[in-house]
């Protein structure tokens, strides 16, 4: 899997960046299970003002959020839709660009404090969440959101509480 990590629309100091090892590991597992082990995903780490601008520009919401995603591929249905339980892997195009994910470090820090875990765990969750959207998952319905939470819980190995924007 190819990763591109960028540190903001403005420059964040390198000391502000958390360890991304956990996020990379769970993303690699998720993409392998979805049949896209060789896929490329770009992840932008930004702050609340940066993600606020993106959220307003691309979604029309005039507020910061935790994670945004921009898929480059379309899926008829999410690739993991019970394949994991059946032991069947998907087949993805080698080296395909799945899309881009943007994460607010400011929001990740607040949500990590709320959940009582390290910011690295929250970033791992947000990377999973963003990639699930790239893979065709949606959370606009309660059923869609619950499906995403099931995958997130399994990959993180932790229960998750809902956190509002």
C-alpha positions in Angstrom: 0.0 0.0 0.0 1.3 3.4 -0.9 0.8 6.3 1.6 1.0 10.0 1.1 0.9 11.9 4.3 0.7 15.7 4.1 0.9 18.0 7.1 -1.8 20.5 6.4 -3.0 23.2 4.1 -0.8 25.4 6.2 2.4 24.0 7.7 2.0 22.1 11.0 5.2 21.7 13.0 6.7 18.2 12.8 6.5 18.0 16.6 2.7 18.4 16.3 2.4 15.1 14.4 1.6 12.0 16.4 3.0 8.6 15.7 1.1 7.2 12.7 2.3 3.5 13.0 -1.0 2.3 14.4 -3.1 4.1 11.7 -0.9 2.7 8.9 -1.2 -0.9 10.4 -5.0 -0.9 10.6 -5.3 0.7 7.2 -3.1 -1.9 5.6 -5.3 -4.7 7.2 -8.5 -3.0 6.1 -7.3 -2.5 2.5 -6.0 -6.1 2.3 -9.3 -7.5 3.5 -11.1 -5.3 0.9 -8.9 -6.7 -1.9 -7.0 -3.4 -2.3 -3.7 -4.2 -0.6 -1.7 -2.3 -3.3 -4.0 0.7 -3.4 -2.8 4.3 -2.9 -4.5 6.5 -0.3 -3.5 10.1 0.5 -4.0 11.3 4.0 -4.0 15.0 4.9 -3.4 15.9 8.5 -4.7 19.4 9.2 -6.1 21.5 12.0 -9.7 22.7 12.6 -9.5 25.8 10.5 -8.1 23.7 7.6 -10.7 21.1 7.7 -13.4 23.7 8.3 -12.5 25.3 5.0 -12.5 21.9 3.2 -15.9 21.0 4.8 -17.4 24.3 3.7 -16.0 24.0 0.2 -16.8 20.4 -0.5 -19.8 19.6 1.6 -21.3 23.0 2.3 -21.1 22.7 6.1 -19.7 25.8 7.8 -18.0 24.0 10.7 -15.0 21.8 11.3 -15.4 18.0 11.3 -13.1 15.1 12.2 -12.6 13.4 8.9 -13.5 14.0 5.2 -12.9 11.7 2.2 -12.9 12.0 -1.5 -13.2 8.7 -3.4 -11.6 8.2 -6.8 -13.4 4.9 -7.5 -17.0 3.9 -7.3 -18.2 0.6 -5.8 -21.6 -1.0 -6.5 -21.5 -2.1 -2.8 -18.9 -2.0 -0.1 -16.2 -4.6 -0.7 -16.2 -6.0 2.8 -20.0 -6.7 3.0 -19.6 -10.0 4.9 -16.7 -11.3 2.9 -14.5 -11.3 6.0 -17.0 -13.5 7.8 -17.1 -15.9 4.8 -13.4 -15.9 4.4 -13.5 -14.5 0.9 -11.2 -11.7 -0.2 -12.0 -9.1 -2.8 -9.9 -8.4 -5.8 -8.8 -4.9 -6.5 -6.9 -3.3 -9.3 -3.2 -3.3 -8.4 -1.9 0.2 -7.5 -5.3 1.8 -7.8 -5.8 5.2 -6.2 -8.7 4.9 -3.9 -8.8 8.5 -2.9 -8.0 11.1 -0.3 -8.7 11.5 3.4 -8.4 14.6 5.5 -8.2 14.5 9.3 -8.3 17.3 11.8 -5.7 16.8 14.5 -7.5 19.3 16.7 -10.7 17.4 16.6 -8.9 14.0 16.9 -7.3 15.3 20.1 -10.6 16.3 21.6 -12.3 13.1 20.6 -9.4 11.0 22.0 -9.8 12.8 25.3 -13.5 12.2 25.3 -13.0 8.4 24.6 -10.1 8.2 27.2 -7.5 6.9 24.7 -4.4 8.2 23.0 -4.7 10.5 20.0 -2.9 7.8 17.9 -5.9 5.5 18.5 -8.3 8.2 17.4 -6.3 8.9 14.3 -6.3 5.2 13.5 -10.1 5.2 13.9 -10.4 8.2 11.6 -8.2 6.7 9.0 -10.3 3.5 9.1 -13.5 5.6 8.9 -12.2 7.7 5.9 -11.0 4.6 4.0 -14.4 2.9 4.6 -16.0 5.9 2.8 -13.4 5.5 0.0 -14.5 1.8 -0.3 -18.2 2.8 -0.6 -19.5 2.6 2.9 -21.9 5.3 4.1 -23.0 6.5 7.5 -26.0 8.7 6.5 -28.4 6.0 7.8 -28.3 4.3 11.1 -27.8 0.9 9.5 -24.9 2.2 7.4 -23.3 3.9 10.4 -23.7 0.7 12.5 -22.0 -1.4 9.7 -19.1 1.0 9.7 -18.8 0.9 13.5 -18.7 -2.9 13.4 -15.7 -2.8 11.0 -14.1 -0.1 13.1 -14.5 -2.0 16.4 -13.1 -5.2 14.9 -10.0 -3.5 13.5 -9.3 -1.5 16.6 -10.3 -4.2 19.0 -12.2 -1.7 21.2 -15.8 -0.6 21.8 -16.6 2.8 20.3 -18.8 5.5 21.6 -20.5 7.8 19.1 -18.9 11.3 19.1 -20.8 14.2 17.6 -19.2 16.8 15.4 
